[in-house]
C-alpha cells in the first residue's frame, strides 16, 4: 500500500498526514 500513499502524496501533498508519512 506504500505505492498508493506515494501516489496520493504526489496528487495532494497538502493532505500529507503523519500516518501517511509513517511509511
PDB file of N, CA, C and O in Angstrom:
ATOM      1  N   UNK A   1       0.850  -1.215   0.000  1.00  0.00           N
ATOM      2  CA  UNK A   1       0.000   0.000   0.000  1.00  0.00           C
ATOM      3  C   UNK A   1       0.879   1.257   0.000  1.00  0.00           C
ATOM      4  O   UNK A   1       0.378   2.372  -0.141  1.00  0.00           O
ATOM      5  N   UNK A   2       2.160   1.070   0.155  1.00  0.00           N
ATOM      6  CA  UNK A   2       3.071   2.224   0.179  1.00  0.00           C
ATOM      7  C   UNK A   2       2.961   2.998  -1.128  1.00  0.00           C
ATOM      8  O   UNK A   2       2.946   4.228  -1.131  1.00  0.00           O
ATOM      9  N   UNK A   3       2.885   2.277  -2.228  1.00  0.00           N
ATOM     10  CA  UNK A   3       2.806   2.944  -3.538  1.00  0.00           C
ATOM     11  C   UNK A   3       1.577   3.852  -3.590  1.00  0.00           C
ATOM     12  O   UNK A   3       1.666   4.995  -4.038  1.00  0.00           O
ATOM     13  N   UNK A   4       0.445   3.350  -3.140  1.00  0.00           N
ATOM     14  CA  UNK A   4      -0.777   4.163  -3.163  1.00  0.00           C
ATOM     15  C   UNK A   4      -0.556   5.451  -2.375  1.00  0.00           C
ATOM     16  O   UNK A   4      -0.955   6.531  -2.811  1.00  0.00           O
ATOM     17  N   UNK A   5       0.076   5.331  -1.228  1.00  0.00           N
ATOM     18  CA  UNK A   5       0.330   6.515  -0.410  1.00  0.00           C
ATOM     19  C   UNK A   5       1.192   7.519  -1.165  1.00  0.00           C
ATOM     20  O   UNK A   5       0.947   8.724  -1.113  1.00  0.00           O
ATOM     21  N   UNK A   6       2.201   7.014  -1.866  1.00  0.00           N
ATOM     22  CA  UNK A   6       3.089   7.908  -2.628  1.00  0.00           C
ATOM     23  C   UNK A   6       2.296   8.616  -3.712  1.00  0.00           C
ATOM     24  O   UNK A   6       2.470   9.815  -3.928  1.00  0.00           O
ATOM     25  N   UNK A   7       1.424   7.879  -4.397  1.00  0.00           N
ATOM     26  CA  UNK A   7       0.623   8.492  -5.463  1.00  0.00           C
ATOM     27  C   UNK A   7      -0.261   9.593  -4.868  1.00  0.00           C
ATOM     28  O   UNK A   7      -0.367  10.687  -5.423  1.00  0.00           O
ATOM     29  N   UNK A   8      -0.886   9.286  -3.739  1.00  0.00           N
ATOM     30  CA  UNK A   8      -1.761  10.271  -3.100  1.00  0.00           C
ATOM     31  C   UNK A   8      -0.950  11.512  -2.730  1.00  0.00           C
ATOM     32  O   UNK A   8      -1.434  12.639  -2.835  1.00  0.00           O
ATOM     33  N   UNK A   9       0.286  11.287  -2.297  1.00  0.00           N
ATOM     34  CA  UNK A   9       1.155  12.399  -1.908  1.00  0.00           C
ATOM     35  C   UNK A   9       1.396  13.304  -3.096  1.00  0.00           C
ATOM     36  O   UNK A   9       1.293  14.526  -2.981  1.00  0.00           O
ATOM     37  N   UNK A  10       1.718  12.713  -4.243  1.00  0.00           N
ATOM     38  CA  UNK A  10       2.010  13.497  -5.454  1.00  0.00           C
ATOM     39  C   UNK A  10       0.759  14.251  -5.901  1.00  0.00           C
ATOM     40  O   UNK A  10       0.851  15.352  -6.444  1.00  0.00           O
ATOM     41  N   UNK A  11      -0.406  13.654  -5.672  1.00  0.00           N
ATOM     42  CA  UNK A  11      -1.651  14.294  -6.109  1.00  0.00           C
ATOM     43  C   UNK A  11      -2.077  15.372  -5.102  1.00  0.00           C
ATOM     44  O   UNK A  11      -2.430  16.483  -5.498  1.00  0.00           O
ATOM     45  N   UNK A  12      -2.046  15.052  -3.821  1.00  0.00           N
ATOM     46  CA  UNK A  12      -2.470  16.012  -2.788  1.00  0.00           C
ATOM     47  C   UNK A  12      -1.428  16.089  -1.674  1.00  0.00           C
ATOM     48  O   UNK A  12      -1.700  15.665  -0.551  1.00  0.00           O
ATOM     49  N   UNK A  13      -0.251  16.617  -1.964  1.00  0.00           N
ATOM     50  CA  UNK A  13       0.802  16.723  -0.939  1.00  0.00           C
ATOM     51  C   UNK A  13       0.348  17.554   0.255  1.00  0.00           C
ATOM     52  O   UNK A  13       0.886  17.428   1.354  1.00  0.00           O
ATOM     53  N   UNK A  14      -0.648  18.402   0.024  1.00  0.00           N
ATOM     54  CA  UNK A  14      -1.142  19.259   1.105  1.00  0.00           C
ATOM     55  C   UNK A  14      -1.824  18.414   2.175  1.00  0.00           C
ATOM     56  O   UNK A  14      -1.904  18.816   3.335  1.00  0.00           O
ATOM     57  N   UNK A  15      -2.314  17.242   1.779  1.00  0.00           N
ATOM     58  CA  UNK A  15      -3.007  16.375   2.743  1.00  0.00           C
ATOM     59  C   UNK A  15      -2.047  15.349   3.321  1.00  0.00           C
ATOM     60  O   UNK A  15      -2.464  14.279   3.764  1.00  0.00           O
ATOM     61  N   UNK A  16      -0.761  15.677   3.316  1.00  0.00           N
ATOM     62  CA  UNK A  16       0.237  14.733   3.841  1.00  0.00           C
ATOM     63  C   UNK A  16       0.017  14.578   5.344  1.00  0.00           C
ATOM     64  O   UNK A  16       0.382  15.458   6.123  1.00  0.00           O
ATOM     65  N   UNK A  17      -0.572  13.470   5.742  1.00  0.00           N
ATOM     66  CA  UNK A  17      -0.883  13.220   7.151  1.00  0.00           C
ATOM     67  C   UNK A  17       0.260  12.423   7.803  1.00  0.00           C
ATOM     68  O   UNK A  17       0.881  11.599   7.133  1.00  0.00           O
ATOM     69  N   UNK A  18       0.547  12.647   9.078  1.00  0.00           N
ATOM     70  CA  UNK A  18       1.606  11.914   9.793  1.00  0.00           C
ATOM     71  C   UNK A  18       1.491  10.413   9.563  1.00  0.00           C
ATOM     72  O   UNK A  18       2.499   9.730   9.381  1.00  0.00           O
ATOM     73  N   UNK A  19       0.264   9.900   9.569  1.00  0.00           N
ATOM     74  CA  UNK A  19       0.065   8.463   9.364  1.00  0.00           C
ATOM     75  C   UNK A  19       0.538   8.064   7.966  1.00  0.00           C
ATOM     76  O   UNK A  19       1.145   7.007   7.788  1.00  0.00           O
ATOM     77  N   UNK A  20       0.259   8.910   6.983  1.00  0.00           N
ATOM     78  CA  UNK A  20       0.673   8.598   5.609  1.00  0.00           C
ATOM     79  C   UNK A  20       2.198   8.632   5.515  1.00  0.00           C
ATOM     80  O   UNK A  20       2.808   7.812   4.829  1.00  0.00           O
ATOM     81  N   UNK A  21       2.799   9.588   6.211  1.00  0.00           N
ATOM     82  CA  UNK A  21       4.254   9.737   6.162  1.00  0.00           C
ATOM     83  C   UNK A  21       4.937   8.662   6.995  1.00  0.00           C
ATOM     84  O   UNK A  21       6.145   8.456   6.884  1.00  0.00           O
ATOM     85  N   UNK A  22       4.157   7.976   7.834  1.00  0.00           N
ATOM     86  CA  UNK A  22       4.730   6.939   8.681  1.00  0.00           C
ATOM     87  C   UNK A  22       5.589   5.992   7.849  1.00  0.00           C
ATOM     88  O   UNK A  22       6.650   5.556   8.296  1.00  0.00           O
ATOM     89  N   UNK A  23       5.134   5.677   6.651  1.00  0.00           N
ATOM     90  CA  UNK A  23       5.894   4.759   5.782  1.00  0.00           C
ATOM     91  C   UNK A  23       6.929   5.573   5.020  1.00  0.00           C
ATOM     92  O   UNK A  23       7.688   5.017   4.226  1.00  0.00           O
TER      93      UNK A  23
END
